[in-house]
Amino acid sequence: MPESLQSFLDDYVFSRPSFTEPWKPLSRPAIAAWMIFYIWFLIYAFNAHGGYLFIDGANLVVHEGGHNLFAWFGHTLCLWGGTLLQWMVPFLLAVFFFTERQPAGFVFCAFFFFENWLYTATYMADARAMELPLVTTGDPDFVEHDFNAIFTSLGVLDHDTQIAAVVRILGWCGMIACVIWLASLARARASSSPGGAGDNSPALQRWDKAER
């Protein structure tokens, strides 16, 4: 095997934590701070009623970059490319933090992966009405509504709001699941402390061992 390939495997593949290893420890104050942030964001997003959220500025930049990137592969992938890259970036980052067993990074990226679904749902629901202001990095005279074109090509334009509702619900479910999972880590952390309930649980012993 070439030395460069062996070095790559040793540094980036074989040295990575195993999925069977415990998550890296996260202190109780850190968990509490993250929980406050996520609960605040859920309330903020709920009160926005599908409106533009502050994080959507970053989503928009990635979305437009996706159009430019996938434009190399033809018009169809160019249309889908904005949403594809917008979803792929937080998803792949979540996968990275999952393999590194870093809970804070994993939850953050997974949470905002699902938040992107709310952004996408708003765009989908506008497919027929086309009332949202459109942004493009190209000639504004040739700008088109992604989901008007996509749903028209798929023959589902009349169901834009129903599809958007399903995507929005799944996005909310995903975000809430991320917060629940983080809360379960907090519970495990509390139970693994001296005198806590469940000190003899194998899972909590692994968590406590990692923390030490």
C-alpha positions in Angstrom: 0.0 0.0 0.0 1.4 3.5 -0.9 2.8 5.3 2.2 0.6 8.4 1.5 -2.6 6.2 1.5 -1.5 4.4 4.6 -0.9 7.7 6.4 -4.3 9.0 5.3 -6.0 5.8 6.6 -4.1 6.0 9.9 -4.8 9.7 10.5 -8.4 10.0 9.3 -10.0 6.6 9.3 -8.5 4.1 11.7 -7.9 6.8 14.4 -11.5 8.0 14.5 -13.6 7.0 17.5 -15.7 3.9 17.2 -19.5 4.3 17.2 -19.5 1.9 20.2 -17.4 4.4 22.2 -19.3 6.7 24.7 -20.0 10.3 23.8 -17.4 12.8 24.9 -18.4 14.4 28.2 -20.4 17.6 28.3 -20.6 19.4 31.6 -24.0 20.1 33.2 -23.6 23.9 32.8 -22.9 23.5 29.1 -25.9 21.2 28.7 -28.1 23.7 30.6 -26.9 26.6 28.4 -27.5 24.6 25.2 -31.0 23.6 26.5 -31.9 27.2 27.2 -30.7 28.2 23.7 -32.7 25.5 21.9 -35.9 26.0 23.9 -35.6 29.8 23.2 -35.1 29.1 19.5 -38.1 26.8 19.3 -40.3 29.5 20.9 -38.8 32.1 18.6 -39.4 29.9 15.5 -43.0 29.1 16.7 -43.8 32.7 17.2 -42.5 33.6 13.7 -45.3 31.5 12.2 -43.3 30.4 9.2 -41.6 33.7 8.7 -37.9 34.5 8.1 -35.6 33.5 11.0 -32.2 35.1 11.7 -30.4 31.8 10.8 -32.1 31.8 7.4 -29.7 34.5 6.2 -26.9 31.8 6.4 -29.3 29.2 4.8 -29.9 31.6 1.9 -26.2 32.0 1.2 -25.7 28.2 1.2 -28.8 27.8 -0.9 -27.6 30.2 -3.6 -24.2 28.6 -3.5 -25.9 25.2 -4.2 -27.4 26.5 -7.4 -24.0 27.7 -8.6 -22.3 24.4 -7.7 -24.9 22.1 -9.2 -25.4 24.2 -12.3 -22.4 22.3 -13.7 -24.6 19.2 -13.9 -27.5 20.7 -15.9 -30.7 22.7 -15.3 -32.5 20.1 -13.3 -29.8 19.6 -10.7 -29.3 23.4 -10.7 -32.9 23.8 -9.6 -32.6 21.2 -6.9 -29.0 22.2 -6.0 -30.0 25.1 -3.7 -32.0 22.9 -1.4 -29.7 19.9 -1.7 -26.6 21.9 -0.5 -28.7 23.7 2.1 -29.6 20.4 3.6 -26.3 18.6 2.9 -24.0 21.1 4.8 -25.6 20.7 8.3 -26.2 17.0 7.7 -22.6 16.2 6.8 -21.4 18.3 9.7 -23.7 16.4 12.0 -22.3 13.1 10.6 -18.8 14.4 11.3 -19.5 15.3 14.9 -21.4 12.0 15.4 -18.3 10.1 14.3 -16.2 12.2 16.6 -18.6 11.5 19.5 -19.0 15.2 20.2 -22.6 15.7 21.5 -22.7 19.5 21.4 -21.6 19.8 17.8 -23.8 16.8 16.7 -26.9 18.2 18.3 -26.3 21.8 17.0 -25.8 20.6 13.4 -28.7 18.1 13.5 -31.0 20.7 15.0 -30.3 23.2 12.2 -30.4 20.5 9.6 -34.1 20.1 10.6 -34.5 23.9 10.9 -33.7 24.1 7.2 -36.8 22.1 6.6 -38.9 25.0 7.9 -37.2 27.4 5.6 -37.7 25.0 2.7 -41.4 24.4 3.6 -42.0 28.2 3.4 -40.5 28.2 -0.1 -42.5 25.2 -1.1 -45.8 26.7 0.1 -45.2 29.7 -2.1 -44.8 27.6 -5.3 -48.2 28.6 -6.8 -48.5 32.1 -5.3 -44.9 33.1 -6.0 -45.2 36.0 -3.6 -41.8 35.7 -1.8 -39.0 38.0 -3.0 -36.5 35.9 -4.9 -32.7 36.2 -4.7 -30.3 35.1 -7.4 -26.6 35.3 -8.0 -27.1 35.4 -11.7 -29.1 37.6 -14.1 -32.2 38.8 -12.3 -34.1 38.8 -15.6 -33.9 35.0 -15.6 -34.6 34.2 -12.0 -37.2 31.5 -11.4 -39.0 30.1 -8.4 -37.3 26.7 -7.6 -40.4 24.9 -6.3 -42.8 26.3 -8.9 -40.5 24.8 -11.5 -39.8 21.6 -9.5 -43.4 20.9 -8.6 -44.6 21.7 -12.1 -42.2 19.2 -13.5 -43.3 16.6 -11.0 -47.0 17.3 -11.6 -47.7 18.2 -8.0 -47.9 22.0 -8.1 -51.5 21.9 -6.9 -50.4 20.2 -3.7 -47.6 22.6 -2.8 -49.1 23.7 0.5 -49.8 20.1 1.6 -46.2 19.0 0.8 -44.9 22.1 2.6 -47.0 21.2 5.7 -45.5 17.7 5.8 -42.0 19.0 5.4 -42.6 21.6 8.1 -44.0 19.0 10.6 -41.0 16.7 10.0 -38.7 19.7 10.6 -40.4 20.5 13.9 -40.3 16.8 14.9 -36.6 16.6 14.1 -35.7 19.8 16.1 -37.7 18.6 19.1 -36.1 15.2 18.9 -32.7 16.8 19.0 -33.6 18.7 22.2 -35.1 15.6 23.8 -31.9 13.7 23.0 -29.7 16.4 24.6 -32.0 16.4 27.6 -31.5 12.6 27.9 -27.7 13.3 28.1 -28.4 15.7 30.9 -30.4 13.1 32.7 -27.7 10.5 32.2 -25.1 13.0 33.5 -27.2 13.8 36.6 -27.8 10.1 37.3 -24.1 9.3 37.0 -23.1 11.8 39.6 -22.4 10.5 43.2 -25.6 9.5 44.9 -27.6 9.7 41.7 -30.1 7.1 40.7 -28.9 4.5 38.2 -25.2 4.7 39.1 -24.8 1.0 38.2 -26.1 1.3 34.7 -23.5 0.1 32.2 -24.3 3.1 29.9 -23.8 5.6 32.6 -20.7 3.8 33.8 -19.2 4.3 30.3 -20.2 8.0 30.3 -18.6 8.4 33.8 -15.5 6.6 32.7 -15.2 8.9 29.6 -15.6 11.9 31.8 -12.8 10.9 34.1 
